[in-house]
Amino acid sequence: MLDGGYESTKWHHVSEDDSPGKVHLLHVRGNGRHVTAKEVPASGSELNSGDVFIVDDEKKHLIIWFGGSSSPFEKSKASEIAETIETERASKIRTITLDEHQSGPDVDTFWSLLGGKVTPKPATDAYKTRALPFAEKKLLKMHIDLANDTADLKQIATGADCKRSLLTSTDIFLFDSGSHIYIWVGKSAGTAGKLQAYYHAEKYLASQPERGLIPITTTSENHPAEEFLKVIPA
């Protein structure tokens, strides 16, 4: 079973008669390596431009829809799921892959299976955040051990005490705003550590599944993201 509650064998049945099959919609989303797959109501209103979706009518249609801002990780996972379904059905179906802005007969079929064409929600709706009372702001210094593939996260401030003045050029920090996680990379931080920081930020978030899926953004001392500057004072 994949993260999110999707069981690959759930949709293996294909009706041999001409009666309509039940339409299923699978929502594939995630940050980097942490990708989940979950069945949602089969309606176009579920779509957003930031994620990937799979439509399956239990007959001959298995269609992967790539949102315009979906990630390579989500696309790869969706293709993997579709391949599993094809295998379990002994190749009685053909997978069709569509991009959000594509047109043509296959696109028309996709929308008809979902009850008619609608405008997908924006990519920002890809992140399902939960405003939990205990998800307060935290600033943590990240020390990455490349040899053992581990990271030590040392909390140095919480709440209103989180300040940019605490950031040092030789280090990498994780700032958790409660609804968004930022990786701040000092201008003199090691290159190898920079490459691993995102992965360990994902592990940090995955250790708190009750918070849902929230965005992770990498920013730097030399080129700080505007939204980062807005959420943590100088």
C-alpha positions as CSV (number, residue, x, y, z in Angstrom):
1,M,0.0,0.0,0.0
2,L,1.3,3.4,-0.9
3,D,1.3,6.4,1.5
4,G,-2.1,8.0,1.6
5,G,-4.2,4.8,1.5
6,Y,-4.1,3.6,-2.1
7,E,-3.9,-0.1,-2.5
8,S,-2.6,-1.0,-6.0
9,T,-4.8,-4.2,-6.2
10,K,-8.0,-2.2,-5.5
11,W,-8.7,-1.4,-9.1
12,H,-7.5,-4.5,-10.8
13,H,-11.0,-5.7,-12.0
14,V,-12.1,-5.1,-15.5
15,S,-15.6,-5.8,-16.6
16,E,-15.9,-8.1,-19.6
17,D,-19.3,-6.7,-20.8
18,D,-20.2,-3.4,-22.2
19,S,-21.7,-1.9,-19.1
20,P,-20.0,1.3,-17.8
21,G,-17.4,0.8,-15.2
22,K,-17.0,2.9,-12.1
23,V,-14.8,5.9,-12.5
24,H,-12.0,6.4,-10.0
25,L,-9.8,9.4,-9.5
26,L,-6.4,9.0,-7.8
27,H,-4.6,12.1,-6.4
28,V,-0.8,11.9,-6.5
29,R,1.1,14.6,-4.6
30,G,4.2,15.2,-2.6
31,N,7.4,17.0,-1.8
32,G,10.4,15.4,-3.3
33,R,10.7,11.8,-2.2
34,H,7.7,11.9,0.0
35,V,4.9,11.3,-2.5
36,T,1.4,10.1,-1.5
37,A,-1.4,8.6,-3.5
38,K,-5.1,8.7,-2.4
39,E,-8.4,8.1,-4.1
40,V,-10.7,11.2,-4.1
41,P,-14.2,11.8,-5.5
42,A,-14.2,11.4,-9.3
43,S,-14.8,15.1,-10.2
44,G,-12.9,17.7,-12.1
45,S,-13.3,20.0,-9.1
46,E,-10.7,17.9,-7.3
47,L,-7.9,18.9,-9.8
48,N,-5.2,21.4,-9.2
49,S,-2.3,22.5,-11.3
50,G,0.3,21.5,-8.7
51,D,-0.3,17.8,-8.6
52,V,-0.9,14.7,-10.8
53,F,-4.1,12.8,-11.1
54,I,-5.0,9.4,-12.6
55,V,-8.5,8.6,-14.0
56,D,-9.6,4.9,-14.3
57,D,-13.0,3.8,-15.5
58,E,-12.4,0.0,-14.9
59,K,-12.7,-0.5,-18.6
60,K,-10.3,0.7,-21.2
61,H,-9.4,4.2,-19.9
62,L,-6.4,4.8,-17.6
63,I,-5.4,8.4,-18.0
64,I,-2.6,10.3,-16.2
65,W,-3.1,14.1,-16.0
66,F,0.0,16.2,-15.2
67,G,-0.8,19.5,-13.6
68,G,1.2,22.3,-15.1
69,S,3.3,22.8,-12.0
70,S,3.5,19.2,-10.9
71,S,6.9,17.8,-9.9
72,P,9.0,15.1,-11.6
73,F,8.6,13.0,-8.4
74,E,4.8,13.0,-8.7
75,K,4.9,12.2,-12.4
76,S,7.3,9.3,-11.8
77,K,5.1,7.9,-9.0
78,A,1.9,8.2,-11.2
79,S,3.6,6.3,-14.0
80,E,4.7,3.6,-11.6
81,I,1.1,3.2,-10.3
82,A,-0.3,3.1,-13.8
83,E,2.3,0.4,-14.8
84,T,1.2,-1.7,-11.8
85,I,-2.5,-1.4,-12.8
86,E,-1.6,-2.4,-16.4
87,T,0.3,-5.4,-15.2
88,E,-2.5,-6.6,-12.9
89,R,-5.0,-6.3,-15.7
90,A,-2.8,-8.3,-18.1
91,S,-2.4,-5.2,-20.4
92,K,-6.1,-5.0,-21.3
93,I,-5.8,-1.2,-21.1
94,R,-3.5,1.4,-22.5
95,T,-2.2,4.2,-20.4
96,I,-2.7,7.7,-21.8
97,T,-0.6,10.6,-20.5
98,L,-1.9,14.2,-20.7
99,D,-0.5,17.6,-19.8
100,E,-2.8,20.2,-18.3
101,H,-2.7,22.5,-21.4
102,Q,-3.0,19.8,-23.9
103,S,-6.0,19.4,-26.3
104,G,-7.5,16.7,-28.4
105,P,-9.8,13.6,-28.3
106,D,-8.0,12.1,-25.3
107,V,-8.5,15.3,-23.3
108,D,-12.2,15.3,-24.2
109,T,-12.5,11.7,-22.9
110,F,-10.7,12.7,-19.7
111,W,-13.1,15.5,-18.9
112,S,-16.1,13.5,-19.9
113,L,-15.1,10.8,-17.3
114,L,-15.0,13.5,-14.7
115,G,-18.4,15.0,-15.5
116,G,-17.3,17.8,-17.7
117,K,-14.5,20.3,-18.1
118,V,-13.7,22.7,-15.3
119,T,-10.8,25.1,-14.6
120,P,-8.3,23.3,-12.3
121,K,-7.6,25.0,-9.0
122,P,-4.3,26.9,-8.8
123,A,-1.0,25.2,-7.9
124,T,-1.1,26.8,-4.4
125,D,-4.0,24.5,-3.6
126,A,-1.7,21.5,-4.0
127,Y,-0.5,22.1,-0.4
128,K,-3.1,21.0,2.2
129,T,-1.9,22.7,5.4
130,R,-3.4,22.3,8.8
131,A,-3.3,25.2,11.2
132,L,-2.5,23.2,14.3
133,P,-2.1,25.2,17.6
134,F,1.2,23.5,18.4
135,A,2.8,24.2,15.1
136,E,4.6,27.3,16.3
137,K,7.5,28.9,14.6
138,K,10.8,27.2,15.1
139,L,14.4,28.0,13.9
140,L,16.7,25.1,13.8
141,K,20.4,24.8,12.9
142,M,21.0,21.8,10.6
143,H,24.3,19.9,10.9
144,I,24.5,17.2,8.2
145,D,26.6,14.1,8.6
146,L,27.3,13.0,5.0
147,A,29.1,9.8,6.0
148,N,26.0,8.4,7.9
149,D,23.3,10.2,5.9
150,T,21.9,11.8,9.0
151,A,21.1,15.3,10.1
152,D,21.2,16.8,13.6
153,L,18.6,19.6,14.0
154,K,19.3,21.8,16.9
155,Q,16.5,24.2,17.9
156,I,17.9,27.7,18.6
157,A,14.7,29.8,18.8
158,T,10.9,29.5,18.9
159,G,8.0,31.9,18.3
160,A,8.8,35.6,18.3
161,D,12.4,34.9,19.2
162,C,13.1,33.6,15.6
163,K,15.1,36.3,14.0
164,R,17.3,36.5,10.9
165,S,20.1,37.9,13.0
166,L,20.5,34.4,14.4
167,L,21.5,33.0,11.0
168,T,25.2,32.5,10.3
169,S,26.9,32.4,6.9
170,T,28.8,29.1,7.5
171,D,25.6,27.1,8.4
172,I,22.3,25.8,7.1
173,F,19.1,26.5,9.0
174,L,15.6,25.1,8.9
175,F,12.9,27.7,9.6
176,D,9.4,26.2,10.3
177,S,6.8,29.0,10.1
178,G,4.0,26.6,11.1
179,S,2.5,26.5,7.6
180,H,5.7,26.6,5.5
181,I,9.2,25.2,5.9
182,Y,12.2,27.1,4.6
183,I,15.8,25.9,4.2
184,W,18.2,28.8,4.5
185,V,21.7,28.2,3.2
186,G,24.5,30.4,4.3
187,K,26.9,31.7,1.6
188,S,29.8,29.8,3.1
189,A,28.0,26.6,3.8
190,G,29.4,23.4,2.3
191,T,28.1,22.4,-1.1
192,A,27.5,18.8,-0.2
193,G,25.4,19.8,2.8
194,K,23.3,22.0,0.5
195,L,22.4,19.1,-1.7
196,Q,21.2,17.0,1.3
197,A,19.3,19.7,3.2
198,Y,16.1,19.3,1.3
199,Y,16.0,15.6,1.9
200,H,16.4,16.0,5.6
201,A,13.8,18.8,5.7
202,E,11.4,16.3,4.1
203,K,12.3,13.8,6.9
204,Y,11.6,16.4,9.5
205,L,8.1,17.0,8.1
206,A,7.4,13.3,7.6
207,S,8.1,12.8,11.3
208,Q,5.0,14.9,12.0
209,P,2.3,13.4,9.8
210,E,-0.5,15.1,11.7
211,R,0.5,18.4,10.1
212,G,-0.3,17.3,6.6
213,L,1.6,18.2,3.5
214,I,3.1,21.7,3.5
215,P,5.5,23.4,1.2
216,I,9.3,23.3,1.6
217,T,11.3,26.1,0.0
218,T,15.1,26.5,-0.3
219,T,16.4,30.0,0.0
220,S,19.9,31.4,0.5
221,E,21.8,34.2,2.2
222,N,22.8,35.6,-1.2
223,H,19.4,35.4,-2.8
224,P,16.7,35.3,0.0
225,A,13.1,34.5,-1.1
226,E,10.8,37.5,-0.5
227,E,8.2,35.4,1.4
228,F,11.0,34.2,3.7
229,L,11.9,37.8,4.6
230,K,8.3,38.5,5.3
231,V,7.8,35.7,7.8
232,I,10.9,36.0,9.9
233,P,12.0,39.4,11.1
234,A,15.5,40.8,11.0
